[in-house]
């Protein structure tokens, strides 16, 4: 049994709840799909806990942005979060996370953070004509990705099964519960949701950081929606 965790975003209580649920379900190995620390109130503690797992890691846009702030959007929310995360993680850890692989292929499944062509362009719950271009050259029968924080499973016109396990630390589908997925030995995917005290994370953001980014991220977690 493999647990698939994406978009933790420094939300330690959410991660702890998901790990407890995954282990109770029989998961012993993990695939980690990127965006581990950025935006959350516990970036260092989150990375330290993830390092205890028997896991394969991917790089997300969060790791790239944290190591290279000039590559990220130049707005106060993103840049404020990057500055806070870099200070708490330290340059060495930021560089290490940014050097993680872009993708991973195992048993007919390809894992990426957002899509095979980008760590920010991704797929939605409904078909979009742009997805054929993003799937060009994909030979695997299943593509697992995150980034949008919206859990779903569907088939693309190219015949590739698209699986988004959702976000552990910052769901955007109106459901405060952490989202992740389990893959059974036969390859079946199960989406799972786990309740945790999301208001603890909201309050920690507001208490720990005196920066506009914290209020915006706290609002997103409190509403379980992307708030521009």
C-alpha positions as CSV (number, residue, x, y, z in Angstrom):
1,X,0.0,0.0,0.0
2,X,1.4,3.3,-1.1
3,X,0.2,6.7,0.2
4,X,0.4,9.6,-2.2
5,X,0.8,13.0,-0.6
6,X,0.8,16.3,-2.4
7,X,0.8,20.0,-1.4
8,X,1.4,19.8,2.3
9,X,2.4,23.5,2.4
10,X,4.0,23.5,5.9
11,X,0.7,22.4,7.6
12,X,2.0,20.1,10.2
13,X,-1.3,19.1,12.0
14,X,-2.7,18.2,8.6
15,X,0.3,16.1,7.8
16,X,0.2,14.3,11.1
17,X,-3.4,13.5,10.7
18,X,-2.9,12.1,7.2
19,X,0.1,10.0,8.2
20,X,-1.9,8.5,11.1
21,X,-4.8,7.6,8.7
22,X,-2.4,6.2,6.0
23,X,-0.6,4.0,8.4
24,X,-3.9,2.7,9.9
25,X,-4.9,1.8,6.4
26,X,-1.7,-0.2,5.9
27,X,0.5,2.3,4.0
28,X,4.2,1.7,4.5
29,X,5.6,3.6,1.5
30,X,4.9,7.1,0.3
31,X,5.2,9.2,-2.9
32,X,5.6,12.9,-2.1
33,X,4.5,15.2,-4.9
34,X,6.0,18.6,-4.0
35,X,5.1,21.8,-2.3
36,X,6.2,20.7,1.1
37,X,6.9,23.9,3.1
38,X,6.0,27.1,1.3
39,X,3.1,29.2,2.7
40,X,2.6,27.2,6.0
41,X,3.5,28.1,9.6
42,X,5.6,25.0,10.2
43,X,7.9,24.6,7.1
44,X,11.0,23.2,8.9
45,X,9.0,20.8,11.1
46,X,7.0,19.6,8.1
47,X,10.2,18.7,6.1
48,X,11.7,17.0,9.1
49,X,8.6,14.8,9.6
50,X,8.5,13.9,5.9
51,X,12.2,12.9,6.0
52,X,11.3,10.1,8.5
53,X,9.2,8.3,5.9
54,X,10.1,5.6,3.4
55,X,9.4,7.9,0.5
56,X,10.2,9.0,-3.0
57,X,10.2,12.8,-3.4
58,X,9.4,15.2,-6.3
59,X,10.0,18.9,-6.7
60,X,7.1,21.3,-6.9
61,X,7.0,24.9,-7.9
62,X,7.2,25.8,-4.2
63,X,10.6,24.2,-3.9
64,X,11.8,25.9,-7.1
65,X,10.4,29.3,-6.0
66,X,11.9,29.1,-2.5
67,X,15.3,28.4,-3.8
68,X,15.0,31.0,-6.6
69,X,12.7,33.8,-5.6
70,X,13.2,35.7,-8.8
71,X,11.5,32.9,-10.7
72,X,8.3,33.3,-8.6
73,X,5.4,35.8,-9.2
74,X,6.4,39.2,-7.9
75,X,3.4,39.8,-5.6
76,X,3.5,40.4,-1.9
77,X,1.8,37.1,-0.9
78,X,4.2,34.9,-2.8
79,X,7.3,36.9,-2.1
80,X,6.4,37.4,1.6
81,X,5.8,33.6,2.0
82,X,9.1,32.8,0.2
83,X,11.1,35.1,2.5
84,X,9.6,33.6,5.6
85,X,10.1,30.0,4.4
86,X,13.7,30.6,3.3
87,X,14.5,32.1,6.7
88,X,13.0,29.1,8.6
89,X,14.4,26.3,6.3
90,X,17.9,27.8,5.7
91,X,19.6,28.0,2.4
92,X,21.0,24.5,2.4
93,X,17.6,22.8,2.8
94,X,16.1,25.1,0.2
95,X,18.8,24.1,-2.3
96,X,18.4,20.5,-1.5
97,X,14.6,20.5,-2.0
98,X,15.0,22.4,-5.3
99,X,17.3,19.7,-6.6
100,X,14.6,17.0,-6.2
101,X,13.5,15.2,-9.5
102,X,10.8,16.7,-11.7
103,X,9.0,13.4,-12.3
104,X,8.9,9.8,-11.3
105,X,7.8,6.7,-13.3
106,X,6.7,3.5,-11.5
107,X,4.7,0.5,-12.8
108,X,2.9,2.3,-15.6
109,X,2.3,5.5,-13.5
110,X,4.0,8.8,-14.0
111,X,4.1,11.2,-11.0
112,X,4.6,15.0,-11.6
113,X,3.8,18.0,-9.5
114,X,1.5,19.8,-12.0
115,X,1.9,18.3,-15.5
116,X,4.6,16.6,-17.6
117,X,5.5,19.9,-19.2
118,X,5.5,22.3,-16.2
119,X,5.4,22.6,-12.4
120,X,2.6,25.2,-12.7
121,X,0.5,24.3,-15.7
122,X,-2.0,21.6,-14.7
123,X,-5.2,19.8,-15.4
124,X,-8.7,20.5,-14.1
125,X,-11.6,18.3,-13.1
126,X,-13.2,18.8,-16.5
127,X,-11.6,18.3,-20.0
128,X,-9.7,21.2,-21.5
129,X,-8.3,21.2,-25.0
130,X,-4.9,22.3,-23.7
131,X,-4.4,19.0,-21.9
132,X,-3.6,17.1,-25.1
133,X,-0.5,19.2,-25.5
134,X,0.5,18.6,-21.9
135,X,0.1,14.8,-22.4
136,X,2.1,14.6,-25.6
137,X,4.8,11.9,-25.3
138,X,3.3,10.4,-22.1
139,X,3.5,6.6,-22.5
140,X,2.2,5.7,-19.0
141,X,-1.4,4.7,-18.6
142,X,-1.8,6.9,-15.4
143,X,-0.6,10.4,-14.5
144,X,-0.7,11.5,-10.9
145,X,-0.3,15.2,-10.2
146,X,-1.4,17.9,-7.8
147,X,-0.8,21.7,-7.7
148,X,-4.5,22.7,-8.1
149,X,-5.5,21.3,-4.7
150,X,-8.6,19.8,-6.2
151,X,-9.0,16.0,-5.8
152,X,-10.4,14.1,-8.8
153,X,-10.0,11.2,-11.1
154,X,-10.9,11.0,-14.8
155,X,-9.7,9.8,-18.2
156,X,-8.2,12.2,-20.7
157,X,-9.0,11.9,-24.4
158,X,-5.6,10.5,-24.9
159,X,-6.6,7.5,-22.8
160,X,-4.4,8.5,-19.8
161,X,-6.0,8.2,-16.4
162,X,-5.6,11.6,-14.6
163,X,-5.4,11.4,-10.8
164,X,-5.2,14.4,-8.5
165,X,-5.0,13.3,-4.8
166,X,-5.8,16.8,-3.6
167,X,-3.9,18.8,-1.0
168,X,-2.9,17.6,2.4
169,X,-2.4,21.1,3.8
170,X,-4.6,23.5,1.8
171,X,-7.7,22.0,0.1
172,X,-9.5,24.3,-2.3
173,X,-12.7,22.4,-2.9
174,X,-14.6,23.8,0.1
175,X,-13.8,20.8,2.3
176,X,-11.5,21.6,5.2
177,X,-10.4,18.0,5.6
178,X,-6.9,17.0,4.3
179,X,-6.9,15.1,1.0
180,X,-4.6,12.4,-0.2
181,X,-4.7,9.0,-2.0
182,X,-3.9,5.4,-1.4
183,X,-2.7,3.0,-4.1
184,X,-3.4,-0.6,-3.4
185,X,-0.9,-3.3,-4.5
186,X,-3.2,-4.0,-7.6
187,X,-3.0,-0.4,-8.6
188,X,-6.4,0.8,-7.5
189,X,-6.6,4.4,-6.3
190,X,-8.6,5.5,-3.3
191,X,-9.2,9.1,-2.5
192,X,-9.3,9.8,1.2
193,X,-10.2,12.7,3.4
194,X,-9.0,13.3,7.0
195,X,-10.3,15.8,9.5
196,X,-7.9,17.9,11.5
197,X,-8.0,21.1,13.5
198,X,-7.6,23.5,10.6
199,X,-8.2,26.5,12.8
200,X,-5.1,25.7,14.7
201,X,-3.2,26.3,11.4
202,X,-5.1,29.4,10.7
203,X,-4.3,30.8,14.1
204,X,-0.6,29.8,13.9
205,X,-0.2,31.7,10.6
206,X,-1.6,34.9,12.1
207,X,0.4,34.5,15.3
208,X,3.8,33.5,13.8
209,X,4.1,35.9,10.9
210,X,3.7,39.7,10.8
211,X,3.3,39.8,7.0
212,X,0.4,40.2,4.6
213,X,1.0,36.7,3.1
214,X,0.0,35.1,6.4
215,X,-3.5,36.7,6.5
216,X,-4.2,35.7,2.9
217,X,-3.0,32.1,3.4
218,X,-5.0,31.8,6.7
219,X,-8.1,33.0,4.8
220,X,-7.6,30.3,2.1
221,X,-7.2,27.6,4.7
222,X,-10.2,28.8,6.8
223,X,-12.4,28.9,3.7
224,X,-10.9,25.9,1.9
225,X,-10.9,28.0,-1.2
226,X,-8.4,29.8,-3.3
227,X,-8.9,33.5,-2.3
228,X,-7.1,35.8,-4.8
